[in-house]
């Protein structure tokens, strides 16, 4: 293990992405200080961390103090935290359940220009930069997971999937630029559903009943100026399983800006279910 670099901080939410980043960082010789978001992060991250601490989702000051105290000069923030779950309860219950610290309160009310993901995450990044633990590119230690351009599954996608992707792409890029969501569902050049606060999985579940005959396509992309420090579009085996259950025909993702978790399994499942994956 290299000792020439200070430890890397990893702020971990839910899902497989924190483990992917952690494994890549360890292969690169970085020691790891993991801040696991309580209620979201996988406890198994303890196995790859040199130092591990649980911290609340709105305890930003605690994240920073933990990372600085461990000698971290930079950090990566990855993994899901569903804002919709937090918004599902009254504000007073949010305060009692999550107990935000003063840093989080300041960022929420005064640092972010609005409450969209992009605004909040940029405000968090600005605060961490100011306090000496800047966020860095979240894909730095997993470049092999980035989607490339072209058809990623065997065979040739149907003309319908290709036409729908061509139609939906410029619309989605506008939606993403407005920080509304990263995905939309399309069939026969008709937009069926647009992702908002609920996330991609819920969008897929919502689309199935709206398109009971199936054959629709999910299109997913980052913003034109996607900040690779956070909220990078991600798909994986669970995405394919969900698409299959809701009778989708295609998945179009942005090359160079989308992470594919467990690529072999993702491609295997898509091939099995006849779901074309295209990077563009």
C-alpha positions, 0 to 999 in steps of 0.5 A: 500500500502506497503511503505517498498520498493522503487517504481518499475520502469516500462519502457513500450512499446506497447501491453498488457504485461506492464499492466499485469506486472503493475497489478501484481506489484500493487497486490504485494504492489509496487508503480509504476513509469511508463516511457511510450515510446512515440508512443508505450505505452498505455496511460491507464497505467496512471491509474495504475501508481503513477507517469507517464512520456512520454519519447522517445524511444531513450532517455535512459538517460531520462529514467534513470534520471526519474526513479532515480529522483522518487526513483526507485532502480530497473526497469522492461522493457516490451512491443513492440517497432518495430525496423523495423519501425525505420529502415524503414526510412533513418538514417537522418530522424531517428535522426530528428524524434527520437532525441536520447540523448547522453546516447543512442548515446553512447550505440548505437555506443560504448556499443553494439557489434552489432545491434541485439536485444540481444546486444542492450538490454544487453547494455541498461541493463548494462548502467542502472545497472551502473547508479543505476537502474538495470533491473530485471526479467520481469516475476517477477510479472506475474508468473501465465502467464508463459506457462507450459509443455504439451498440453494446449488446449482440445483434442489431437494434430494431429500427423502432428503438433507433428511431425513438432514440433519435427523436428523444435524445435532443428532448432529454438533453434539454430536460437534463440541462434544466436539472429535471431528470436524467431519463425519459421513456419513449415509444413511436416518437411519443414521450411516455414519461419523464424522470423527476424526483422519483429516480430512474427505477420509479420512472421505469415502474411508472412507464410499464402500466402506461405502455402495456404492450411494451416495446418502449425505450429508456433514454438516459443521459447527463447534462451538457456540462455534466459535473462528474463529481456527482450524480453521474448517470448509472445503470446496471443489472437491476436496471435491466431487470426492471426494464424487462419486467416493464416490457422495454425494448431498448436502453440508450445511454450517453457514452463517456458520461454513464457508468455501467455497474457489473458490465458483464452481468448487465450485458448478459441480462440485456441479451437474454431479455432482448433489450438493446443497449446503445451508447451514444 
